[in-house]
Amino acid sequence: MNINRQELFKSLGYLGAGLLAAGYIRYTVQEVLGQLNGGLLIAGAVLLAASLILNFNAIRDYFRGRGARLGANTAVLTVAFLAILGIVNYLGYRHHKRIDVTAEKLYSLSDQTRKVVSGLQRDVKVIQFAKDEDPEMRDRMAEYRDLSRRLTFERVDPQQRPEVARQYNISRMGEVIVSSGDRVERPAEAGEQELTNAILKVTRDKLKTVCFVEGHGEKAITSTEATGYEYVDRMLKNENYQTKSVNLVTAGQVPSECEVLVLAGPKQALFPQEAAIIGKYLDGGGKALLELDPDTAPGLGDVLKAWNIELGDDTVLDVSGVGQLIGAGPAVPLALNYGSHPITKDFQRSMTFFPLARSVKIGTASKPEVTTTDLLKTSEASWGETELKSGVEPKLDEGKDLKGPVTLGAAASRRVGEKEARLVVIGDSDFATNNYARIQRNGDLFMNTVNWLAQDEDLIAIRPKSPTDRRVTMSEGQQTMLFWLTVFLMPLAVIGTGAYVWWKRK
């Protein structure tokens, strides 16, 4: 049998290239050279070099021909393409950009997190005690570190470094701690909201107190019922506020520790001395949120007049039909238009809902010392109904009812010596209840209002979102139809089309 020496030399080259590739792939996967990987690389290099040397004449003759020139052009184009691909890959690695296409931007850091982390004034350390790396936690912390050099993240295996686990009293695998100086927080979960709240708690020196007035049927911060305020109470505590209920009659004044006073939907009028206490508190540079529902007389006329704000004796109705999104009717007006104010500056193209609300408007009196801003306005398909009667279909009465858009809330401020007094009046208290605070921007509206009143403007933001339940619920008949459509009709249609094409071509 005759052996073609040239073909043998080529085979040696192919074998050498294969061994080189195998050695390199094994090395990149194992990240250890080792004897086997090293042997494959050496053997491959030797065989490839021997093939080139022994086949030198054939290679030289090839490169002198026309095919070589064409091959050289192809090689140049290939190398150029690979070079461009490498440059793009390098730039993508150094300047990576992720695109979040989810409706709620679930995989993007919230505006609140960006403000909190980018504004850090002291070093914060996040440690996850786990044996194996958590890719989700690693990626989230990479985004946090991109916002501030003051934040560091480390994963610690408590079995390999038990002294660190003892230092932080770690009791379980997977626990996360957030520390700054001698302050340590242990978030129950490692989600964005929990981590950002923990960072707030370890970096804020003072716990500000938000006081809720009680004694007139107001919303209770301890109530977990649909009409309670337990949800926003938790939101306040998550952002490092402490809350308490106060009775102005027994206290005789607004307690000195109250940074913000909230009156959430009184059902009975306040006593004159209570209204005077609130007025005195504001005159001294205090901050208050007054949520005043329709069909109530809160007894705060003199207080509001001093701030050039008026309450409408009406109930705002919205016939745009948007309330159907949450299963509500015209009595739940929707706000889509927001004033130019820190509280609502990020609310454009967002919605807030106000069940049973009254109008709030800025008065016509000249009070240059007071700066007032309309916060919330309803659509043009709404009005302030002054005679809402059971069993009678409401309609807009020109000259009697307030034609939309209707203002539902206003913010005001004025200088009081070295202090700045602030007041927000909203014609509804139900928007922040447990039943509605989770809808759209309702919770953000309440929290941003407290942030502004407490002069924590750096916390005013759109907070992390929860995923929307997008499950499809089908009836039994719809399920049966879907079964027949996908299992029988569509396959038969494909097979029939193929058979028809085959028959025509035959």
C-alpha positions in Angstrom: 0.0 0.0 0.0 1.4 3.4 -1.1 1.2 6.2 1.5 1.0 9.7 0.2 3.6 11.6 2.4 2.0 15.0 1.7 -1.4 13.8 3.0 0.3 12.2 6.0 2.0 15.6 6.8 -1.4 17.3 6.5 -3.0 14.8 8.8 -0.3 15.5 11.4 -1.2 19.2 11.2 -4.9 18.6 11.6 -4.1 16.3 14.6 -1.8 18.9 16.1 -4.4 21.6 15.8 -7.0 19.4 17.3 -4.8 18.6 20.3 -4.1 22.3 20.8 -7.8 23.1 20.8 -8.6 20.3 23.2 -5.8 21.3 25.6 -6.9 25.0 25.5 -10.6 24.1 26.1 -9.8 21.9 29.0 -7.6 24.6 30.5 -10.3 27.3 30.2 -12.9 25.1 31.8 -10.8 23.7 34.7 -8.6 26.8 35.1 -5.7 24.5 36.0 -3.0 23.6 33.6 -2.1 20.1 34.9 -0.1 17.4 33.3 -2.8 16.2 30.8 -3.6 19.7 29.6 0.0 20.7 29.3 0.8 17.4 27.5 -2.0 18.0 25.0 -0.8 21.6 24.3 2.8 20.5 23.9 2.0 17.5 21.7 -0.3 19.6 19.5 2.3 22.3 19.1 5.0 19.7 18.1 2.8 18.0 15.6 1.6 21.3 14.1 5.2 22.6 13.8 6.3 19.3 12.3 3.5 19.4 9.7 4.5 22.9 8.7 8.2 22.1 8.3 7.7 18.7 6.5 5.1 20.2 4.2 7.0 23.5 3.6 7.4 23.1 -0.2 3.7 22.4 -0.8 2.7 25.4 1.4 5.1 27.7 -0.5 3.7 26.5 -3.9 0.2 27.1 -2.6 0.8 30.7 -1.6 2.2 31.5 -5.1 -1.1 30.5 -6.8 -4.3 32.5 -7.4 -6.2 30.5 -4.8 -3.7 31.7 -2.2 -4.5 35.4 -3.0 -8.2 34.7 -2.7 -7.5 32.8 0.6 -5.4 35.7 1.9 -8.2 38.2 1.2 -10.6 35.9 3.0 -8.2 35.6 5.9 -7.8 39.4 6.1 -11.5 39.9 6.2 -11.9 37.2 8.8 -9.2 38.7 11.0 -10.8 42.2 10.6 -14.2 40.8 11.5 -12.9 39.0 14.6 -11.0 42.2 15.6 -14.1 44.3 15.4 -16.0 41.7 17.3 -13.3 41.6 19.9 -13.4 45.4 20.3 -17.2 45.5 20.6 -17.1 42.7 23.2 -14.4 44.6 25.2 -16.4 47.8 25.1 -19.5 45.9 26.1 -17.6 44.4 29.0 -16.2 47.7 30.2 -19.3 49.8 29.6 -22.1 47.3 30.0 -25.7 48.3 29.7 -28.7 46.2 30.6 -32.2 46.9 29.2 -35.2 46.1 31.4 -38.3 45.4 29.3 -40.6 44.5 32.1 -43.7 46.7 32.5 -42.8 47.5 36.2 -39.0 47.7 35.6 -38.6 44.9 38.1 -35.0 44.3 37.2 -33.9 47.9 37.4 -32.9 49.7 40.6 -35.7 52.1 41.7 -35.3 55.8 41.8 -35.3 55.7 45.6 -32.4 53.2 45.8 -30.4 55.3 43.3 -30.9 58.4 45.5 -30.1 56.7 48.8 -27.0 54.8 47.6 -25.5 57.6 45.4 -25.9 60.0 48.3 -24.1 58.0 50.9 -21.9 60.1 53.1 -20.4 57.2 55.1 -19.0 53.7 54.3 -21.5 50.9 54.2 -20.6 47.2 54.2 -23.0 44.4 53.0 -22.0 40.9 53.8 -23.8 37.7 52.7 -22.9 34.6 54.8 -23.2 31.7 52.3 -21.1 28.8 51.1 -21.9 29.3 47.4 -22.2 32.4 45.4 -25.7 33.8 44.8 -25.8 35.1 41.2 -28.8 37.3 41.8 -27.3 38.9 44.9 -24.0 39.3 43.1 -25.6 41.1 40.2 -27.7 43.3 42.5 -24.7 44.3 44.6 -22.8 45.1 41.4 -25.5 47.7 40.5 -25.3 49.1 44.1 -21.5 49.5 43.9 -21.8 51.2 40.6 -23.8 54.0 42.4 -21.3 54.6 45.2 -17.7 53.7 46.1 -18.7 53.9 49.7 -20.6 50.7 49.5 -18.8 47.3 49.5 -20.1 43.8 49.2 -18.5 40.6 50.4 -19.6 36.9 50.5 -18.3 35.1 53.5 -18.4 31.3 54.0 -19.0 31.0 57.8 -17.4 27.6 57.8 -14.1 28.9 56.4 -14.2 32.2 58.4 -16.0 31.4 61.6 -14.5 34.4 63.4 -16.4 36.8 61.1 -19.6 34.8 61.6 -19.1 35.1 65.4 -18.4 38.8 65.1 -21.9 39.4 63.6 -23.7 36.6 65.6 -24.7 34.7 62.4 -27.1 31.9 63.2 -28.0 30.6 59.7 -26.6 30.1 56.3 -27.7 32.8 53.8 -28.0 35.6 56.3 -27.3 39.1 55.2 -26.0 42.0 57.3 -25.7 45.7 56.5 -23.3 47.7 58.7 -22.0 51.2 59.0 -19.7 52.0 61.9 -21.1 50.2 64.9 -24.6 50.0 63.5 -25.8 46.7 62.1 -29.1 45.8 60.4 -30.2 42.3 59.5 -32.8 42.4 56.6 -35.1 39.4 56.6 -34.7 39.1 52.9 -32.1 40.2 50.4 -34.5 42.1 48.0 -33.9 45.6 46.9 -36.5 47.2 49.2 -35.1 45.4 52.2 -31.5 46.2 51.4 -32.2 49.9 50.7 -34.2 50.2 53.9 -31.3 48.6 55.9 -28.9 51.1 54.4 -31.1 54.0 55.4 -31.3 52.7 59.0 -27.5 52.3 59.5 -26.7 55.7 57.9 -29.3 57.9 59.5 -28.4 59.2 63.0 -31.9 60.4 64.0 -35.2 58.7 64.0 -37.9 61.3 63.1 -41.3 60.9 64.5 -44.5 61.1 62.5 -47.5 61.7 64.8 -51.1 60.6 63.9 -53.9 62.5 65.5 -56.6 60.3 67.1 -59.9 60.8 68.9 -62.2 61.7 66.0 -62.5 58.5 64.1 -59.3 58.9 62.1 -57.6 56.1 60.3 -55.6 53.9 62.8 -52.0 53.1 62.1 -52.4 49.8 63.9 -55.5 48.6 61.9 -54.9 45.8 59.4 -58.4 46.2 58.0 -59.0 47.5 54.5 -59.7 51.0 55.9 -56.6 51.0 58.2 -53.2 52.6 57.9 -51.0 49.6 58.9 -49.5 49.4 55.5 -48.2 53.0 55.3 -47.1 52.7 59.0 -44.8 49.9 57.9 -43.6 51.9 54.9 -42.7 54.8 57.3 -40.8 52.5 59.7 -39.0 50.9 56.7 -37.7 54.4 55.8 -36.4 55.0 59.4 -39.3 56.9 60.8 -41.0 56.1 64.1 -44.8 56.6 64.5 -47.1 57.3 67.3 -50.7 58.3 67.9 -51.5 61.5 69.8 -54.6 62.9 71.4 -54.4 66.7 71.2 -57.1 67.1 73.9 -55.2 65.2 76.6 -51.7 66.3 75.4 -52.7 70.0 75.3 -50.2 70.6 72.4 -48.4 68.9 69.6 -45.6 66.9 71.3 -42.2 68.4 70.7 -40.9 65.2 69.1 -43.4 65.3 66.3 -41.6 66.2 63.1 -44.8 65.7 61.1 -48.4 65.8 62.2 -50.9 63.7 60.2 -54.7 64.1 60.5 -56.0 61.2 58.5 -59.8 61.5 57.8 -61.5 62.7 61.0 -65.2 61.7 61.0 -66.1 64.3 63.7 -65.1 67.9 63.9 -62.1 68.8 66.0 -62.7 70.9 69.1 -61.8 74.6 68.7 -58.8 74.2 71.1 -57.5 71.3 68.9 -57.7 73.4 65.8 -55.9 76.2 67.7 -53.2 73.8 68.7 -52.6 72.8 65.1 -52.6 76.4 64.0 -50.1 77.3 66.7 -47.9 74.3 65.7 -47.8 75.5 62.1 -47.1 79.1 63.2 -44.1 77.8 65.0 -42.6 76.2 62.0 -44.4 72.8 62.2 -45.3 70.5 59.3 -48.7 68.9 58.9 -50.6 66.6 56.5 -54.4 67.1 56.6 -56.4 64.4 54.8 -60.0 65.7 54.9 -62.8 63.5 53.5 -66.1 64.8 52.0 -69.3 65.1 54.0 -67.3 66.1 57.1 -66.7 69.5 58.8 -63.3 69.2 60.3 -63.4 72.6 62.0 -60.2 73.8 60.5 -61.5 76.7 58.6 -59.3 79.3 60.3 -56.2 77.2 59.9 -56.8 76.7 56.2 -57.7 80.3 55.7 -54.3 81.4 57.2 -52.7 79.2 54.5 -54.9 80.5 51.7 -56.4 77.0 51.1 -60.1 76.2 50.8 -62.1 73.0 51.1 -64.9 72.3 48.6 -68.3 71.2 50.0 -68.6 68.5 47.3 -67.8 65.0 46.2 -65.6 64.6 43.2 -66.9 62.3 40.5 -65.0 61.0 37.5 -67.0 59.5 34.6 -63.9 58.8 32.4 -64.3 55.1 33.1 -60.6 54.7 34.2 -61.7 53.7 37.7 -62.9 50.4 36.2 -59.2 49.4 36.1 -59.5 48.8 39.8 -63.1 47.8 39.8 -64.3 51.2 40.9 -66.9 53.6 39.7 -67.2 57.4 39.3 -66.8 58.0 43.0 -63.1 57.0 42.7 -61.6 59.9 40.8 -58.3 59.5 39.1 -55.4 62.0 39.1 -53.2 62.1 36.0 -52.0 65.7 36.2 -49.6 66.8 38.8 -48.2 70.1 39.9 -44.6 71.2 39.7 -43.6 70.2 43.2 -41.0 67.9 44.8 -43.7 65.5 46.0 -45.1 64.8 42.6 -42.2 65.6 40.3 -41.7 62.0 39.2 -45.4 61.2 38.9 -45.9 62.2 35.2 -47.5 59.4 33.2 -48.6 57.8 36.5 -52.0 57.4 38.2 -53.3 57.9 41.7 -56.8 57.0 42.9 -58.9 58.8 45.5 -62.0 57.0 46.8 -64.7 59.5 47.8 -62.7 62.7 47.6 -63.6 66.4 47.9 -62.1 69.3 46.0 -59.2 71.4 47.4 -58.4 74.8 45.9 -56.0 77.7 46.5 -57.8 80.8 47.7 -57.9 84.1 46.0 -56.6 86.1 48.9 -53.3 87.8 48.6 -50.8 86.1 50.9 -47.3 86.8 49.5 -45.7 85.1 52.5 -47.3 81.7 51.6 -46.2 79.7 48.6 -48.9 77.3 47.4 -49.0 74.7 44.7 -51.7 72.5 43.2 -50.5 68.9 43.6 -53.2 66.7 42.1 -55.8 67.3 39.4 -58.5 65.0 37.9 -59.4 64.6 34.3 -61.7 66.9 32.3 -64.4 64.2 32.6 -64.9 64.9 36.3 -66.6 67.5 38.5 -67.3 68.4 42.1 -70.8 67.3 42.8 -72.6 69.4 45.4 -75.8 67.4 45.6 -75.1 63.7 45.6 -78.3 61.9 46.3 -79.0 58.2 46.6 -80.9 56.7 43.7 -80.4 59.8 41.5 -78.0 59.7 38.7 -75.5 62.5 39.2 -74.8 65.1 36.4 -72.8 68.2 36.1 -74.9 71.3 36.9 -73.2 74.3 35.3 -72.8 77.2 37.6 -73.4 75.0 40.7 -70.9 72.2 40.5 -67.2 72.6 40.1 -66.3 71.6 36.5 -63.1 69.5 36.0 -60.2 69.3 36.1 -60.7 69.4 39.8 -57.8 69.9 42.3 -57.7 67.2 45.0 -54.6 68.4 46.9 -52.4 71.4 47.5 -49.0 72.0 49.2 -48.0 75.2 50.9 -45.0 76.6 52.8 -43.9 79.8 54.5 -40.9 81.1 56.4 -41.2 81.3 60.2 -38.0 82.9 61.5 -35.2 80.4 60.9 -37.7 77.6 60.2 -40.0 76.7 57.3 -43.5 75.7 58.1 -45.1 73.3 55.6 -48.6 72.1 55.0 -50.2 69.6 52.6 -54.0 69.3 52.3 -55.6 66.4 50.4 -59.3 66.0 50.0 -59.3 62.3 50.8 -57.8 59.9 53.4 -58.8 56.6 51.8 -56.1 56.7 49.1 -53.5 55.7 51.7 -55.5 52.9 53.4 -54.4 49.2 53.3 -56.9 48.7 50.5 -55.5 51.4 48.2 -51.9 52.3 49.2 -50.6 49.5 47.0 -52.3 50.7 43.8 -50.3 52.6 41.3 -48.6 55.6 43.0 -50.9 56.0 46.0 -48.3 54.7 48.5 -45.6 56.9 46.9 -47.8 59.9 47.2 -48.3 59.4 50.9 -44.6 58.7 51.5 -43.3 61.5 49.4 -45.6 63.9 51.2 -44.2 62.8 54.6 -40.6 63.0 53.2 -41.2 66.6 52.0 -42.8 67.6 55.2 -40.0 66.1 57.2 -37.5 67.9 55.0 -36.1 64.5 53.8 -36.2 65.5 50.1 -33.4 63.0 49.3 -36.0 60.2 50.1 -38.6 61.5 47.7 -38.7 58.9 45.0 -40.5 56.2 43.1 -40.1 53.1 45.3 -39.3 49.5 44.3 -42.2 47.8 42.6 -43.8 44.4 43.0 -44.5 42.2 40.0 -48.0 42.3 38.5 -49.9 39.1 38.6 -50.4 38.3 34.8 -51.9 34.9 35.1 -54.7 34.2 32.6 -57.9 32.7 34.1 -60.0 30.7 31.6 -63.3 29.1 31.9 -63.7 25.3 31.4 -65.1 26.0 27.9 -62.2 28.2 27.0 -59.7 25.5 28.2 -61.5 22.9 26.1 -61.3 25.1 23.0 -57.6 25.8 23.6 -56.9 22.1 23.9 -58.6 21.2 20.6 -57.0 24.2 18.9 -53.4 23.4 19.9 -53.5 19.6 20.0 -55.6 18.8 17.0 -56.6 21.7 14.7 -53.2 23.4 14.4 -51.2 20.2 13.8 -53.8 19.0 11.3 -53.6 22.4 9.5 -49.8 22.1 9.2 -49.9 18.5 8.0 -52.7 19.3 5.5 -50.8 22.3 4.1 -47.6 20.1 3.7 -49.6 17.4 2.0 -51.2 19.9 -0.4 -47.9 21.4 -1.4 -46.4 17.9 -2.0 -49.4 16.9 -4.1 -49.1 20.1 -6.2 -45.4 19.6 -6.8 -45.9 15.9 -7.7 
